[in-house]
Amino acid sequence: MSDLPSLVADIGGTNTRVALADGKTIRPDSIRRFRNADHPGLETILRLYLDEAGVQDCAGTCVAIAGPVRDGVATMTNLDWTIDCPSLSRATGAEVVAILNDLQAQGHALGHIAADKLDCVIEGPMPDHAAKLVVGAGTGFNAAPVHETPWGRIVAASECGHINMPIRTDADLRLARFVETAHGFPGVEDVLAGRGLERLYAFIRSEHGNPGEKSASDIMADLAAGDALAEETGRLYVRLMGSEIGNLALIHLPFGGIYLIGGVARAFQPYLKRFDFAGAFRDKGRFAGFMANFSVQVIEDDYAALTGCAVYLQQGGKG
């Protein structure tokens, strides 16, 4: 079985990436992307992938999913799928199977990402032995603390995208009341996920007495073109993002560094310094100076979660 590849997958709200791994190393030419809406569930995708790859057996299977995992059962936050270990075994024939939250997988990938795939946003000390934090902003928003212990790495799951959004100003309070109409609660995802960017734009339009909506992709295109409303939206997004990640830094004390992932985080990468992400991150009153203890980097490796799944399996993780 040791000569067989492992199968790893990263299941997001929109797409699923699947690949084969030899130990901790992903086979680059094996990576495939599937659109979730085209398939009834993950089992179908994994069977299709293995059939097309001509693979009959796997050493193990580990998947990362965008949602909570409890007692070996994963429920997607932004997709109507439920995934469990028996279904992974049926789909792949693997006896060793594991399910991770997607941020947990990213956490296990730290230390296995090439240096040229990391872009520094805020410089700071990064001791290897210290706690770290992975923050994802994409279809959803979430974070996972990474702790190095004498018995190995522990990456804790969370659902912090569903806590209350940061409120610093009177305008933020108006924003909270504006976005809470979607779910009855102004959550972090309602302002910092992809749909959150759309709500910020709609809020700014309403504040200007000119109601209107646009898709996140159109807002980003307008921002690149220098549109004033899109720039105001971008500045608000970066301030709220910096404030919330600063909150998480104080909660988890990731002296080993903070790592940003996800499509929205990557889209805003060119604007983080321009819109003073660091200033919002450090806006913590008498603890403003303390915030200099934390570095922030953007992970530019689109397949880091796949690597994290492979590392988890190779280190004996299961369940």
C-alpha positions, 0 to 999 in steps of 0.5 A: 500500500505504501507505493500507492498514491493518496487521494486529496481534495479541497471542497469549496463552496463553488469548486472542488479540486482533486489530486494524487499525492506521493507522501507529502508531495502533490503530483502537479499534473494530477490536479483537476477542478470540478464545478460543484453545481454539476454534481450531486455530491462529492462521491460522484466527483471522486469516482469520476476523478479516479476513473478518468485517472485510471487509479484503482486503489489509494493509500489513503484519502483526505479531504478539506471542506468549507464547513464544520466537521464533527465526529467525522461528519462534515456539513458544507456551510455554503453548499447542500452536501454532507460528507462522512468517512464511510462515503469517502471509503466507498468512493475511493476504496481507501481504508484510511480516510480523513476529513478536515475543515479547509482552514485546518488543511491550510494550517497543516500546509504551513512549512511546506509552502514554497517561499516564492508563494508567500507575499509579506503584507506586514513584516514581523518576527516569525519564530517557527515554534510559535503559534500561527493563524490561517485566515481565509476570505473567499466564498466564506470567511474563517480562521484556524489557529496552528499550535506546535506541541511536543507531540505534533502540530494541532490545527483547531477548527472554528466557525469565526466567520459567523460571529458579530462583524467588527463595529468601530464607527457610527457608519459601521453600526449602520452597516451592521443594521443594513446587512443583518436583514440577510440572516437576522444577524450581522456576521463577519461573512456578511461583510468580508466574504465575496457576498460581503463585498457586494453588500458593502457596495450596496450599503455605500450606494444607499449611503449616497442616496443612490441604491444599486448592486453589483457583483463582486467581480464587477466591483473589483473590475471597477476598482481596478479602473479607478471608479470612486464608489468601488474605491470607497467600497474597497477601502471599507472592506480593507479596514473591516478586514484589518480590524477583524484579523487584528481581533483574531490576532489578540485572541490567538496570539499567533507570534509565528505569523498570520497567513491569508488565503482565499479568492477575495483575500488574493483579489485585495492583495494589491490594495492592502498597503494602499488602503492601509490594512496595517493601520486597521490591523493595529488600531487597538488603542493601548495595544496598538504597539503590541500588534507589531508582534504579528506578521501577515503574509498572503499565501499565493499557492492555490493548492496549499489545502491539497498539500495540507491534506497530504501532510496530514495523511503522511503524519498518520492523521485519520478520522 
